Amino acid sequence: MNAIYYTLTIENDLLLHFWHAGTYARFSFTEDQTLFLSKLEWLTTNQTYYKIAYRGGHVEKPLMIAVQLLSQTDLSQAAILTKLSDLQALEGAPSKRLGQVLKDDAKDYYDRYLELLTLPRLLDIETFDGRIYHNRFDRLEIQTQLLPARSTAEYLQHLEIIFLTPAFQAVFQQKQYLLATFADHFHIPVNATTTDAQLTESFYTQGKLTDAKGVFIPKRFLSFTYFLKGDLNKLYQIYQMRHPKQAIKKAFGKNGALTVLGDFVISSAAAAPMGFQIAAFNPAKLWTNQTKPLHYQQAIRLDLTHIQAAIMKETVADTYFQASLGVVLDKWWREPDHRVALNRLLYPIQGTMDTPFKHDLQTPNYAYSMRMTHNLLVVGLLTTLVAEGMRPISLNNEVIFLELTNFNQDRFEQHLQVLNTYYHYTLVSQLVIKDTNNYTYYDETLGEQVFRGASFNHHEGADVTTNMDTPPIVDRVLQMMVTELGTFRPELIATFVTRFVTSLDAASLKEYVMVPVYPLKNRRQYLYRADNYREITTAQAYFASKSAEAWQYKQLYVSKSKPKDPAVTAFLQKYDLDSSDNLQEVAHSRLILEDIANVTPEKLDLDYYVALIEQEMALWL
């Protein structure tokens, strides 16, 4: 791929930085304004290279618009730099900041900004993917096993490495497929780093959609209103209010509207229904606190993928929207290899409709109509199955597990066909279900163990954030154990950890045992060793170590009520740190950490990782 990585920085001068094929170049606004502006122009007109920034939409592109427009005025270079510094210092949306700075000098800044956002070869990593872009750059660096960049040149070099990682390239290819497949179907210009929400808005509308007057049940599903009684009927009435999310919480609390089917409890609220099999359910207590792990030798896994999209097709009274959604759903059913890409045009629909700011797809009454209908359909289906003796285990957004108890395949299929949506069900074995979203089972059809756990999902690229308390080794060892043994054996954790760690190469070892430390809101974090200390001001990667070179780690917070802690005060004074605030140590926050670059199997504090896995396994047993 032909790509140039770029950024703009401003202090005493506005500098344009390029990185390409191992070469770094820098251009100064004050030293040669004509050359500088010609390079900016090249960024937008060249059709050979992809030009890639990190936060281009927020940083580089507003600066590009501002310097180009201000250079056409009579302002001096010093005055232009002052205005550009003001632009950088302001907070809020880029277009709003541009308006504040350029209101007296230019009028067409907004149209020019929108044009830059949609140039096909001017891409931004930050908006690449809904599950990636929220990460700060320094966290992306450590995820890619890079030390924080020490210069702008190194920053751009790291940007290249990050963009070429499998997670980013997979997203890039998915969006390229969508842009090529539906080339003439986006009414608002888009490119490969347009957010999924904006892709969705551009794809399904030709202009502002008119919302429904209120929340309703689509005609096709009116027969299911038989189940619209009790708490569900009250929920339906609350959906008609102006701010239903807040009203639902006030009316039902955290439990939502409950439907109790024997020992199976369904919670319906402002989103998709959730449910779990709970023995001796107490409605006065939070239902999620009453779930316990469930184990089954065999069970039925019912997949209702995109049931929400299928309902939405019957809900939105706009023929262009219905036809567009029909095309995507048809492709999803017929082209399994492209489903991950097509999901980007399916999952964000109802979330985009309900966003608070105004846009073409903002139709909250349609979104709530879909959610109410989704709740109604699932409650109706499961009420009918339970009445016929079948026993549901768990329900989430689009997956339902059921016991084999009294399972009647013919009746089951008849009820599913009434839903008029895509469904697929299969027999699974060795099901261990921790909660509605975390489970493992052996898939008889695929012939493999499926494991869905928090940190393992992150490792697989579903989200590039790694949590401090669940490094990927946690779920990887759990998956190994349940795959090999068919169950969890706490007494064998240490054996599995040792075997796994010694099987990894150096790069994989870093990836699985990494403990990322990054700035936390309302926390001060320190690493200290003998007479040296580090304060955490940027994301850094460590591992739990037992070597003499390791650092001790602690977190502090400001307390308004507790008396000063002499131990904390002594710590601050030892390292000549500000002790004017009443700082307290966060309980159980101490760790022994060493830089990830130094990791070896011999240095690892295996007991630390074993303890984390023991804590997680206890939640599955």
C-alpha positions, 0 to 999 in steps of 0.5 A: 500500500502506498501511504504517507503518514502526516501530522501538523504541530504548532508551537512557535511555528506551524510544522507539517511532518511527513513519514514515508518508506523510512524517510522523515521530512518537515516543512515550516510555515514561517521559513517557506510559506509558499512551499508549506502551502503547496505541500498542504495542497498536495495532501488533498489533491494527490491520488496516488498515496493514502495520507494517514493521520491519527486524529485528522478530523480533530487536529490536522484538518481544522488546521489545514482549513484555517491556515489555507484560508488565513493565508489568503487574508492580509494577516501577518504570519505572526497573527496567523500563528496566534489564531492557529494556536487559539484554534488548538486551545479551544474545546468542542467540535472542529467545525465550532472551533473553526467558526470561532477562529475564522468568523471574521476572516472566511465564510466557506470553512464548513463546506471545505472541512466537510470536503476534507473529511470525505476525500477517499485518500485522506484517512484518520485512524481515530475514526476507523472503527467503533471499537478501536478509535476511542483509544488514545494513541499511547494506548495503541502504541503499547497494544502494538508493543511499542514504547511511547514515541520520543519525537514527531518522527517516531510518532509517525513511524509508530502510526505506520506500524499501528495502521499495518497491524492485522486489526486495523488492516481487517477493518480497512479491508471491510470498509473498502469492500462496502465502499466498492460494493455500494459505490453509488449508494452513499448520499453523503460522501464517505471514505474508508475511515468514515465512522460506522454511524456516519456510513449508516446515515449516508447509506439508508437516507437520501435526506432527513428522515421523518420520525413516527409520531410515537412508539408503535408496534409494526403491523406485521407484529400486531398479533404479539400485542397479546403479550403487552400486559402488566409491566410490558404494557407500562413499559410501552406507555413510558416509551411514549414519553419525551425522554423514555430512558430516564423515565424507564429507570425511574419507573422500574429501577435497574431491573427494568420491566420484568417478565417472570416465566417460572425460574426464567427472568426477562428484563425489558428496558430501553434496549434489547431484552436480557434474561437468565435462569434464576432459582428462587428469584427475588424481585426486590433485588437486582436480577443481575446479582442473582445469576449464578453459573450454569452447567449443561452437558447439552443445550440448544443455541438459538441465534437470532442475528439481526432480529433488530434489523429485520424488525426495523425493516417493518418499522420505518415507513420510508421506502428507500430505507426499507429497500436499502436495508433489504439489500444489506440483509439479503447480502448478509444471508447469501454471502457469509464471507462478507458478514463481518463487513456488512455488520457495519451497516447493520448493527449501528442503525438503531443506535444511530437513530437514537443519538441526541444530536440532529442528523438525517437518520435521527428518528428515536420513535422508530428506534424505540418502536423497534426495541419495544417490538424486539422485547415483545417478540422475545417475551412472546416466543419464550412465554410460548415455549415455556408454556409448552414445557421447554426451558430457556437458560439465557437470553442476550441481544440475539442469542438464546440458550435452551435446555433439551428438557421437553425440547420439541423440534417441530413446535420450536421451528413453527414458533420461530417461523412466526418471527419472520427473521433469520434464525439458526439453531444448533446442538452444543455440548459442555455448556458453561454459562457465566452470565448473559454475555460470557459462556463457553461450549463445544459446537457440534457443527464446527467441531471446536470449543467456543469461548466468549470471555472479556479479555479474550474478546479484546485479544481477538481484536473485538476491542484493542483495549486490554484491562489491567485486571484481565490480561489476555492470559486469563481467558486464554488459559481458561479456554485451553483448560475447558477445551482439553478437559471439558471443564474447569479444574482450579487445582490445575491452573498453575500447571496450565499457566506454566505450560502456556508461558513456556510455549510462547515466543517473545512477542506472544509472551509480551502480548499475553502477560502485558499489564498496561498502566495509563492515566486514570481520572482522579488518580495519581499513579506512581512506580518507585524503586529505591531512590527513583520514581515514575509518575504515570502520565502516559500509557506504558506497558509492564508485566508482573515481575518477581525480579530485583529490577521490578518497580513497586506500583501504587495508586493515590486519590484525594480524600475530603473526609479521611485524616491524612495517612502518615505512610502516604505523606512519608512516601510523597516526602521521600520522592519530593512530591507535592503533599498539600492534597489529602492523598489516600492510597487506593486499597489493593492497588499495589503491584510489582511491575517491570518494563515489558521489554524485559519480560522472560518466562523466568522473571514472570510472577506466575503467582500473580497471573494464577491468582487472577485466573483463580478469581475469574474461574471462581465466577464460572464454577 
